[in-house]
Amino acid sequence: MIRFLKYKLVYLAISLSILLPGFYSLFRWGVNPSIDFVGGALLELKLKGNSKFEIRNSKLRETIKEKEIEINSVQSSGEDTYLLRMKPIDKEKKEEILKALEQEFGQLEEVRFETVGPTLGKELLQKTLYAASLSVLCILLFIGWSFKDWYFGMAAVLAMLHDFFVLLGSFSLLGHFLGIEVDSLFVTAVLTTMSFSVHDTIVIFDRIREKRKLNPKLSFETQANIALTETMVRSLNNSFTIIFMLLSLILLGGETIRWFIIALLIGTIAGTYSSPFVAAPILAVLQRLKKNKC
């Protein structure tokens, strides 16, 4: 048996070192929302020629501003491919932009064009918050009922929120320093991270419950240490198979899904860490408080 819970303060320090910069970034800069949430138009173009990105970036902005359209950003999304984010425009305005860009750069290819109104963006944000809140409530109720102890549900939810803020804080920092945007795919990554975190936590909690039945005279921390020792290899093997797959997708996948995969990778690593080193210590502390009250 390895005495994992002996180092609760170390786990707390590690979590705080990750969470605090993220919280600071969230309160100071927030996140960088995509047009999915704030509304706007996204035009992806493939240009030909040997101009450097900085030169094309400047010329793209100047050409579009001549059409009296406010452009938010120009990003490279692949070889000779650029993402233009701007205020909402209709198809006629888009055709004007394409003609002007063809005169400036020559032949080009329209890869995609999307437009989202601000009302739809606000509705999507509200539904995202509702979905996350509902999932947290359902998980709390289900685990509390399944284990016949609400402290298990509270510990699982707190560990899940730990992973949520690790992921959100990371993308707040990435948004500020690298201009990475939060879009609907990021929401998918957040919900996936929350489900993965709880799944791994339930496996550990189930083994703790089993040890409590088999060895009721042992202290809770001893029972938890035995459970963590027995499940650690299984948890790591399960997580590493997912991490290796995500790393392969980051290296070989397309540019359009790269940051979605990175979000899943951050969430998977956070979930792998939080189940044994956040959820179990929190549960041990809650059980000690419960015993002291009694």
Secondary structure, 3 states (H helix, E strand, C coil): CCCHHHHHHHHHHHHHHHHHHHHHHHHHCCCCECHHHHCEEEEEEEECCCCCHHHHHHHHHHHHHCCCCCEEEEEEEECCEEEEEECCCCHHHHHHHHHHHHHHHCCEEEEEEEEECHHHHHHHHHHHHHHHHHHHHHHHHHHHHHCCCHHHHHHHHHHHHHHHHHHHHHHHHHHHHHCCCECHHHHHHHHHHHHHHHHHHHHHHHHHHHHHHHCCCCCHHHHHHHHHHHHHHHHHHHHHHHHHHHHHHHHHCCHHHHHHHHHHHHHHHHHHHHHHHHHHHHHHHHHHHHHHHC
